[in-house]
Amino acid sequence: MGGEKRVARVTEIVAGSPVGFDDAIKVGFDRATKTLRGITGLRIMEQRVSVENGNIIEYRVRIEVIFVLES
């Protein structure tokens, strides 16, 4: 009985996109998968926009990336 023991780590990244929040999340996830293995989830911590001359120029997200540490 009993499952496999696992230890996870959380790292935080910030990603941005001029298109929207969904795209910023995808940009962050795509980048994270290039250097982190064993990603099991994301947690969107914060959403912000950058404004210039009365217009939104960038959508930004702060993301916690959860991944399992290899043994």
Jmol script that loads the backbone (N, CA, C; Angstrom):
load data "model"
ATOM      1  N   MET A   1       0.833  -1.176   0.000  1.00  0.00           N
ATOM      2  CA  MET A   1       0.000   0.000   0.000  1.00  0.00           C
ATOM      3  C   MET A   1       0.879   1.241   0.000  1.00  0.00           C
ATOM      4  N   GLY A   2       0.331   2.418  -0.196  1.00  0.00           N
ATOM      5  CA  GLY A   2       1.116   3.642  -0.195  1.00  0.00           C
ATOM      6  C   GLY A   2       1.629   3.966  -1.583  1.00  0.00           C
ATOM      7  N   GLY A   3       1.581   5.217  -1.916  1.00  0.00           N
ATOM      8  CA  GLY A   3       2.016   5.647  -3.241  1.00  0.00           C
ATOM      9  C   GLY A   3       3.470   6.073  -3.247  1.00  0.00           C
ATOM     10  N   GLU A   4       3.894   6.478  -4.383  1.00  0.00           N
ATOM     11  CA  GLU A   4       5.256   6.957  -4.564  1.00  0.00           C
ATOM     12  C   GLU A   4       5.417   8.295  -3.857  1.00  0.00           C
ATOM     13  N   LYS A   5       6.551   8.440  -3.150  1.00  0.00           N
ATOM     14  CA  LYS A   5       6.820   9.708  -2.473  1.00  0.00           C
ATOM     15  C   LYS A   5       7.384  10.694  -3.482  1.00  0.00           C
ATOM     16  N   ARG A   6       6.877  11.927  -3.417  1.00  0.00           N
ATOM     17  CA  ARG A   6       7.340  12.962  -4.336  1.00  0.00           C
ATOM     18  C   ARG A   6       7.568  14.256  -3.581  1.00  0.00           C
ATOM     19  N   VAL A   7       8.500  15.022  -4.071  1.00  0.00           N
ATOM     20  CA  VAL A   7       8.742  16.351  -3.537  1.00  0.00           C
ATOM     21  C   VAL A   7       8.630  17.325  -4.700  1.00  0.00           C
ATOM     22  N   ALA A   8       7.857  18.372  -4.495  1.00  0.00           N
ATOM     23  CA  ALA A   8       7.666  19.368  -5.551  1.00  0.00           C
ATOM     24  C   ALA A   8       8.358  20.665  -5.163  1.00  0.00           C
ATOM     25  N   ARG A   9       8.664  21.429  -6.164  1.00  0.00           N
ATOM     26  CA  ARG A   9       9.256  22.740  -5.956  1.00  0.00           C
ATOM     27  C   ARG A   9       8.384  23.756  -6.679  1.00  0.00           C
ATOM     28  N   VAL A  10       8.409  24.984  -6.206  1.00  0.00           N
ATOM     29  CA  VAL A  10       7.656  26.063  -6.830  1.00  0.00           C
ATOM     30  C   VAL A  10       8.638  27.164  -7.206  1.00  0.00           C
ATOM     31  N   THR A  11       8.539  27.624  -8.419  1.00  0.00           N
ATOM     32  CA  THR A  11       9.332  28.769  -8.849  1.00  0.00           C
ATOM     33  C   THR A  11       8.393  29.796  -9.449  1.00  0.00           C
ATOM     34  N   GLU A  12       8.776  31.044  -9.382  1.00  0.00           N
ATOM     35  CA  GLU A  12       7.895  32.108  -9.837  1.00  0.00           C
ATOM     36  C   GLU A  12       8.470  32.756 -11.089  1.00  0.00           C
ATOM     37  N   ILE A  13       7.603  33.023 -12.053  1.00  0.00           N
ATOM     38  CA  ILE A  13       8.015  33.726 -13.257  1.00  0.00           C
ATOM     39  C   ILE A  13       7.011  34.829 -13.561  1.00  0.00           C
ATOM     40  N   VAL A  14       7.445  35.799 -14.351  1.00  0.00           N
ATOM     41  CA  VAL A  14       6.569  36.865 -14.832  1.00  0.00           C
ATOM     42  C   VAL A  14       6.633  36.820 -16.349  1.00  0.00           C
ATOM     43  N   ALA A  15       5.473  36.866 -16.990  1.00  0.00           N
ATOM     44  CA  ALA A  15       5.415  36.829 -18.445  1.00  0.00           C
ATOM     45  C   ALA A  15       4.479  37.922 -18.934  1.00  0.00           C
ATOM     46  N   GLY A  16       4.727  38.366 -20.161  1.00  0.00           N
ATOM     47  CA  GLY A  16       3.898  39.422 -20.718  1.00  0.00           C
ATOM     48  C   GLY A  16       3.549  39.170 -22.163  1.00  0.00           C
ATOM     49  N   SER A  17       2.454  39.799 -22.597  1.00  0.00           N
ATOM     50  CA  SER A  17       1.996  39.693 -23.978  1.00  0.00           C
ATOM     51  C   SER A  17       1.194  40.943 -24.325  1.00  0.00           C
ATOM     52  N   PRO A  18       1.330  41.433 -25.551  1.00  0.00           N
ATOM     53  CA  PRO A  18       0.482  42.556 -25.968  1.00  0.00           C
ATOM     54  C   PRO A  18      -0.939  42.113 -26.346  1.00  0.00           C
ATOM     55  N   VAL A  19      -1.174  40.797 -26.411  1.00  0.00           N
ATOM     56  CA  VAL A  19      -2.447  40.251 -26.888  1.00  0.00           C
ATOM     57  C   VAL A  19      -3.486  40.128 -25.772  1.00  0.00           C
ATOM     58  N   GLY A  20      -3.095  39.557 -24.613  1.00  0.00           N
ATOM     59  CA  GLY A  20      -4.049  39.362 -23.530  1.00  0.00           C
ATOM     60  C   GLY A  20      -3.480  38.479 -22.435  1.00  0.00           C
ATOM     61  N   PHE A  21      -4.254  38.316 -21.358  1.00  0.00           N
ATOM     62  CA  PHE A  21      -3.798  37.512 -20.220  1.00  0.00           C
ATOM     63  C   PHE A  21      -3.605  36.048 -20.597  1.00  0.00           C
ATOM     64  N   ASP A  22      -4.535  35.486 -21.359  1.00  0.00           N
ATOM     65  CA  ASP A  22      -4.408  34.081 -21.767  1.00  0.00           C
ATOM     66  C   ASP A  22      -3.109  33.851 -22.529  1.00  0.00           C
ATOM     67  N   ASP A  23      -2.784  34.774 -23.417  1.00  0.00           N
ATOM     68  CA  ASP A  23      -1.555  34.638 -24.186  1.00  0.00           C
ATOM     69  C   ASP A  23      -0.323  34.799 -23.296  1.00  0.00           C
ATOM     70  N   ALA A  24      -0.388  35.697 -22.327  1.00  0.00           N
ATOM     71  CA  ALA A  24       0.739  35.880 -21.398  1.00  0.00           C
ATOM     72  C   ALA A  24       0.981  34.598 -20.596  1.00  0.00           C
ATOM     73  N   ILE A  25      -0.094  33.920 -20.188  1.00  0.00           N
ATOM     74  CA  ILE A  25       0.045  32.642 -19.470  1.00  0.00           C
ATOM     75  C   ILE A  25       0.703  31.614 -20.376  1.00  0.00           C
ATOM     76  N   LYS A  26       0.278  31.554 -21.627  1.00  0.00           N
ATOM     77  CA  LYS A  26       0.864  30.602 -22.580  1.00  0.00           C
ATOM     78  C   LYS A  26       2.343  30.907 -22.815  1.00  0.00           C
ATOM     79  N   VAL A  27       2.689  32.187 -22.945  1.00  0.00           N
ATOM     80  CA  VAL A  27       4.088  32.593 -23.124  1.00  0.00           C
ATOM     81  C   VAL A  27       4.922  32.124 -21.929  1.00  0.00           C
ATOM     82  N   GLY A  28       4.413  32.344 -20.722  1.00  0.00           N
ATOM     83  CA  GLY A  28       5.126  31.923 -19.514  1.00  0.00           C
ATOM     84  C   GLY A  28       5.268  30.413 -19.430  1.00  0.00           C
ATOM     85  N   PHE A  29       4.195  29.696 -19.737  1.00  0.00           N
ATOM     86  CA  PHE A  29       4.229  28.235 -19.692  1.00  0.00           C
ATOM     87  C   PHE A  29       5.203  27.678 -20.726  1.00  0.00           C
ATOM     88  N   ASP A  30       5.122  28.193 -21.953  1.00  0.00           N
ATOM     89  CA  ASP A  30       6.019  27.721 -23.012  1.00  0.00           C
ATOM     90  C   ASP A  30       7.483  27.937 -22.624  1.00  0.00           C
ATOM     91  N   ARG A  31       7.772  29.083 -22.035  1.00  0.00           N
ATOM     92  CA  ARG A  31       9.155  29.355 -21.613  1.00  0.00           C
ATOM     93  C   ARG A  31       9.575  28.433 -20.477  1.00  0.00           C
ATOM     94  N   ALA A  32       8.693  28.217 -19.509  1.00  0.00           N
ATOM     95  CA  ALA A  32       9.015  27.358 -18.366  1.00  0.00           C
ATOM     96  C   ALA A  32       9.315  25.934 -18.818  1.00  0.00           C
ATOM     97  N   THR A  33       8.593  25.442 -19.813  1.00  0.00           N
ATOM     98  CA  THR A  33       8.805  24.061 -20.265  1.00  0.00           C
ATOM     99  C   THR A  33      10.158  23.879 -20.954  1.00  0.00           C
ATOM    100  N   LYS A  34      10.809  24.964 -21.332  1.00  0.00           N
ATOM    101  CA  LYS A  34      12.131  24.863 -21.963  1.00  0.00           C
ATOM    102  C   LYS A  34      13.229  24.554 -20.945  1.00  0.00           C
ATOM    103  N   THR A  35      13.009  24.906 -19.681  1.00  0.00           N
ATOM    104  CA  THR A  35      14.057  24.687 -18.672  1.00  0.00           C
ATOM    105  C   THR A  35      13.620  23.817 -17.498  1.00  0.00           C
ATOM    106  N   LEU A  36      12.330  23.640 -17.301  1.00  0.00           N
ATOM    107  CA  LEU A  36      11.846  22.855 -16.166  1.00  0.00           C
ATOM    108  C   LEU A  36      11.189  21.570 -16.660  1.00  0.00           C
ATOM    109  N   ARG A  37      11.522  20.466 -16.007  1.00  0.00           N
ATOM    110  CA  ARG A  37      10.882  19.186 -16.326  1.00  0.00           C
ATOM    111  C   ARG A  37       9.940  18.819 -15.187  1.00  0.00           C
ATOM    112  N   GLY A  38       8.947  18.028 -15.491  1.00  0.00           N
ATOM    113  CA  GLY A  38       8.037  17.529 -14.465  1.00  0.00           C
ATOM    114  C   GLY A  38       7.040  18.554 -13.964  1.00  0.00           C
ATOM    115  N   ILE A  39       6.663  19.529 -14.803  1.00  0.00           N
ATOM    116  CA  ILE A  39       5.683  20.544 -14.396  1.00  0.00           C
ATOM    117  C   ILE A  39       4.337  19.858 -14.169  1.00  0.00           C
ATOM    118  N   THR A  40       3.750  20.112 -12.997  1.00  0.00           N
ATOM    119  CA  THR A  40       2.460  19.505 -12.661  1.00  0.00           C
ATOM    120  C   THR A  40       1.338  20.526 -12.552  1.00  0.00           C
ATOM    121  N   GLY A  41       1.686  21.814 -12.536  1.00  0.00           N
ATOM    122  CA  GLY A  41       0.634  22.811 -12.444  1.00  0.00           C
ATOM    123  C   GLY A  41       1.168  24.226 -12.448  1.00  0.00           C
ATOM    124  N   LEU A  42       0.241  25.153 -12.654  1.00  0.00           N
ATOM    125  CA  LEU A  42       0.536  26.587 -12.616  1.00  0.00           C
ATOM    126  C   LEU A  42      -0.475  27.252 -11.694  1.00  0.00           C
ATOM    127  N   ARG A  43      -0.044  28.299 -11.043  1.00  0.00           N
ATOM    128  CA  ARG A  43      -0.963  29.096 -10.230  1.00  0.00           C
ATOM    129  C   ARG A  43      -0.762  30.557 -10.628  1.00  0.00           C
ATOM    130  N   ILE A  44      -1.812  31.178 -11.119  1.00  0.00           N
ATOM    131  CA  ILE A  44      -1.725  32.570 -11.531  1.00  0.00           C
ATOM    132  C   ILE A  44      -1.879  33.426 -10.276  1.00  0.00           C
ATOM    133  N   MET A  45      -0.788  34.097  -9.913  1.00  0.00           N
ATOM    134  CA  MET A  45      -0.749  34.859  -8.669  1.00  0.00           C
ATOM    135  C   MET A  45      -1.273  36.286  -8.836  1.00  0.00           C
ATOM    136  N   GLU A  46      -1.014  36.849 -10.014  1.00  0.00           N
ATOM    137  CA  GLU A  46      -1.344  38.258 -10.196  1.00  0.00           C
ATOM    138  C   GLU A  46      -1.488  38.565 -11.679  1.00  0.00           C
ATOM    139  N   GLN A  47      -2.374  39.483 -11.984  1.00  0.00           N
ATOM    140  CA  GLN A  47      -2.535  39.975 -13.343  1.00  0.00           C
ATOM    141  C   GLN A  47      -2.442  41.493 -13.297  1.00  0.00           C
ATOM    142  N   ARG A  48      -1.657  42.040 -14.223  1.00  0.00           N
ATOM    143  CA  ARG A  48      -1.512  43.494 -14.315  1.00  0.00           C
ATOM    144  C   ARG A  48      -1.485  43.899 -15.778  1.00  0.00           C
ATOM    145  N   VAL A  49      -1.734  45.157 -16.020  1.00  0.00           N
ATOM    146  CA  VAL A  49      -1.567  45.684 -17.372  1.00  0.00           C
ATOM    147  C   VAL A  49      -0.614  46.865 -17.324  1.00  0.00           C
ATOM    148  N   SER A  50       0.108  47.036 -18.400  1.00  0.00           N
ATOM    149  CA  SER A  50       0.978  48.184 -18.559  1.00  0.00           C
ATOM    150  C   SER A  50       0.264  49.155 -19.499  1.00  0.00           C
ATOM    151  N   VAL A  51       0.171  50.418 -19.076  1.00  0.00           N
ATOM    152  CA  VAL A  51      -0.582  51.418 -19.833  1.00  0.00           C
ATOM    153  C   VAL A  51       0.362  52.525 -20.296  1.00  0.00           C
ATOM    154  N   GLU A  52       0.160  52.937 -21.547  1.00  0.00           N
ATOM    155  CA  GLU A  52       0.950  54.036 -22.101  1.00  0.00           C
ATOM    156  C   GLU A  52       0.031  54.890 -22.960  1.00  0.00           C
ATOM    157  N   ASN A  53       0.029  56.180 -22.708  1.00  0.00           N
ATOM    158  CA  ASN A  53      -0.815  57.120 -23.473  1.00  0.00           C
ATOM    159  C   ASN A  53      -2.285  56.704 -23.502  1.00  0.00           C
ATOM    160  N   GLY A  54      -2.775  56.211 -22.372  1.00  0.00           N
ATOM    161  CA  GLY A  54      -4.186  55.843 -22.264  1.00  0.00           C
ATOM    162  C   GLY A  54      -4.556  54.523 -22.917  1.00  0.00           C
ATOM    163  N   ASN A  55      -3.555  53.753 -23.342  1.00  0.00           N
ATOM    164  CA  ASN A  55      -3.820  52.467 -23.984  1.00  0.00           C
ATOM    165  C   ASN A  55      -3.085  51.345 -23.261  1.00  0.00           C
ATOM    166  N   ILE A  56      -3.719  50.189 -23.195  1.00  0.00           N
ATOM    167  CA  ILE A  56      -3.055  49.010 -22.646  1.00  0.00           C
ATOM    168  C   ILE A  56      -2.041  48.536 -23.680  1.00  0.00           C
ATOM    169  N   ILE A  57      -0.774  48.446 -23.258  1.00  0.00           N
ATOM    170  CA  ILE A  57       0.260  48.014 -24.201  1.00  0.00           C
ATOM    171  C   ILE A  57       0.789  46.617 -23.886  1.00  0.00           C
ATOM    172  N   GLU A  58       0.562  46.141 -22.647  1.00  0.00           N
ATOM    173  CA  GLU A  58       1.019  44.793 -22.315  1.00  0.00           C
ATOM    174  C   GLU A  58       0.205  44.224 -21.159  1.00  0.00           C
ATOM    175  N   TYR A  59      -0.125  42.952 -21.282  1.00  0.00           N
ATOM    176  CA  TYR A  59      -0.788  42.201 -20.223  1.00  0.00           C
ATOM    177  C   TYR A  59       0.288  41.362 -19.542  1.00  0.00           C
ATOM    178  N   ARG A  60       0.363  41.440 -18.212  1.00  0.00           N
ATOM    179  CA  ARG A  60       1.406  40.721 -17.479  1.00  0.00           C
ATOM    180  C   ARG A  60       0.792  39.805 -16.440  1.00  0.00           C
ATOM    181  N   VAL A  61       1.411  38.641 -16.279  1.00  0.00           N
ATOM    182  CA  VAL A  61       0.980  37.689 -15.257  1.00  0.00           C
ATOM    183  C   VAL A  61       2.184  37.252 -14.434  1.00  0.00           C
ATOM    184  N   ARG A  62       1.934  37.086 -13.145  1.00  0.00           N
ATOM    185  CA  ARG A  62       2.938  36.494 -12.245  1.00  0.00           C
ATOM    186  C   ARG A  62       2.442  35.087 -11.951  1.00  0.00           C
ATOM    187  N   ILE A  63       3.288  34.107 -12.269  1.00  0.00           N
ATOM    188  CA  ILE A  63       2.880  32.704 -12.238  1.00  0.00           C
ATOM    189  C   ILE A  63       3.789  31.904 -11.317  1.00  0.00           C
ATOM    190  N   GLU A  64       3.180  31.064 -10.478  1.00  0.00           N
ATOM    191  CA  GLU A  64       3.929  30.040  -9.756  1.00  0.00           C
ATOM    192  C   GLU A  64       3.901  28.784 -10.608  1.00  0.00           C
ATOM    193  N   VAL A  65       5.068  28.239 -10.888  1.00  0.00           N
ATOM    194  CA  VAL A  65       5.189  26.994 -11.640  1.00  0.00           C
ATOM    195  C   VAL A  65       5.533  25.894 -10.655  1.00  0.00           C
ATOM    196  N   ILE A  66       4.707  24.848 -10.592  1.00  0.00           N
ATOM    197  CA  ILE A  66       4.932  23.725  -9.664  1.00  0.00           C
ATOM    198  C   ILE A  66       5.479  22.567 -10.474  1.00  0.00           C
ATOM    199  N   PHE A  67       6.600  22.019 -10.000  1.00  0.00           N
ATOM    200  CA  PHE A  67       7.187  20.881 -10.699  1.00  0.00           C
ATOM    201  C   PHE A  67       7.785  19.910  -9.702  1.00  0.00           C
ATOM    202  N   VAL A  68       7.798  18.637 -10.081  1.00  0.00           N
ATOM    203  CA  VAL A  68       8.293  17.560  -9.227  1.00  0.00           C
ATOM    204  C   VAL A  68       9.808  17.475  -9.371  1.00  0.00           C
ATOM    205  N   LEU A  69      10.505  17.408  -8.242  1.00  0.00           N
ATOM    206  CA  LEU A  69      11.951  17.252  -8.263  1.00  0.00           C
ATOM    207  C   LEU A  69      12.306  15.823  -8.630  1.00  0.00           C
ATOM    208  N   GLU A  70      13.294  15.689  -9.493  1.00  0.00           N
ATOM    209  CA  GLU A  70      13.739  14.360  -9.878  1.00  0.00           C
ATOM    210  C   GLU A  70      14.584  13.759  -8.766  1.00  0.00           C
ATOM    211  N   SER A  71      14.519  12.407  -8.641  1.00  0.00           N
ATOM    212  CA  SER A  71      15.307  11.777  -7.582  1.00  0.00           C
ATOM    213  C   SER A  71      16.726  11.525  -8.008  1.00  0.00           C
TER     214      SER A  71
END
end "model"
wireframe off; spacefill off
backbone 0.3
color backbone group
